[in-house]
Amino acid sequence: MAAARVAFEAKVDGREVWCSVSLDALNDHFGNSGTSSHDLLSAFEGGRVQIEDAARRALERNHGQSVELEPSDFKTSRSM
């Protein structure tokens, strides 16, 4: 079984880059407790600003390559 993730697109220099956030990150940082599509999308929408900020930081670090966000990508954003 594939790991549950929510995929989304980011624009980098005018091109679309696929990004995703893991189920673990949604559970640990955005209050998700289910595995249905509705649960995952609700948690994603609730944390969209923080998720997009984390994706932006990761895209800057990896020069615009596809990003798969995990719980560790959100630890520093909470401490600021």
C-alpha positions as CSV (number, residue, x, y, z in Angstrom):
1,M,0.0,0.0,0.0
2,A,1.3,3.4,-0.9
3,A,1.9,6.0,1.8
4,A,-1.0,8.5,2.1
5,R,-0.1,12.0,1.0
6,V,-1.8,15.1,-0.3
7,A,-0.2,16.3,-3.6
8,F,-0.3,20.0,-4.7
9,E,1.4,22.2,-7.3
10,A,3.8,25.0,-6.6
11,K,5.0,27.6,-9.2
12,V,8.8,27.9,-9.5
13,D,10.1,30.4,-12.1
14,G,6.8,30.1,-14.0
15,R,6.7,26.3,-14.1
16,E,4.6,23.9,-12.1
17,V,6.4,21.6,-9.6
18,W,4.6,18.8,-7.8
19,C,4.9,18.8,-4.0
20,S,3.2,16.6,-1.4
21,V,2.8,16.4,2.3
22,S,2.8,13.1,4.2
23,L,0.0,11.6,6.3
24,D,2.5,11.7,9.3
25,A,3.0,15.4,8.9
26,L,-0.7,16.0,8.6
27,N,-1.3,13.9,11.8
28,D,1.6,15.4,13.8
29,H,1.2,19.1,12.9
30,F,-2.3,19.7,11.5
31,G,-4.6,17.7,13.7
32,N,-5.5,15.0,11.2
33,S,-6.7,11.7,12.7
34,G,-8.3,9.9,9.7
35,T,-7.2,8.3,6.5
36,S,-10.1,9.2,4.1
37,S,-9.6,11.7,1.3
38,H,-11.9,14.1,3.1
39,D,-9.8,13.9,6.3
40,L,-6.6,14.5,4.5
41,L,-7.9,17.4,2.4
42,S,-9.5,19.0,5.5
43,A,-6.2,18.9,7.4
44,F,-4.3,20.2,4.3
45,E,-6.7,23.1,3.9
46,G,-6.5,23.9,7.6
47,G,-2.7,24.0,7.4
48,R,-2.3,25.3,3.9
49,V,-0.4,28.5,4.8
50,Q,2.2,26.6,6.9
51,I,2.4,23.7,4.3
52,E,3.0,26.2,1.5
53,D,5.6,28.0,3.6
54,A,7.4,24.8,4.3
55,A,7.3,23.8,0.6
56,R,8.6,27.2,-0.4
57,R,11.6,26.8,2.0
58,A,12.3,23.3,0.7
59,L,12.0,24.5,-2.9
60,E,14.6,27.2,-2.2
61,R,17.0,24.6,-0.7
62,N,16.6,22.1,-3.5
63,H,16.6,24.6,-6.4
64,G,13.0,24.0,-7.4
65,Q,12.8,20.2,-7.5
66,S,9.8,18.2,-6.4
67,V,9.2,18.2,-2.7
68,E,7.8,15.6,-0.3
69,L,7.2,17.2,3.0
70,E,7.5,15.1,6.2
71,P,7.0,15.9,9.9
72,S,10.6,17.2,10.2
73,D,9.9,19.9,7.6
74,F,7.5,21.6,10.1
75,K,9.5,21.5,13.4
76,T,11.4,24.7,12.7
77,S,8.4,26.6,11.6
78,R,6.7,26.0,15.0
79,S,9.7,27.3,17.0
80,M,9.8,30.7,15.3
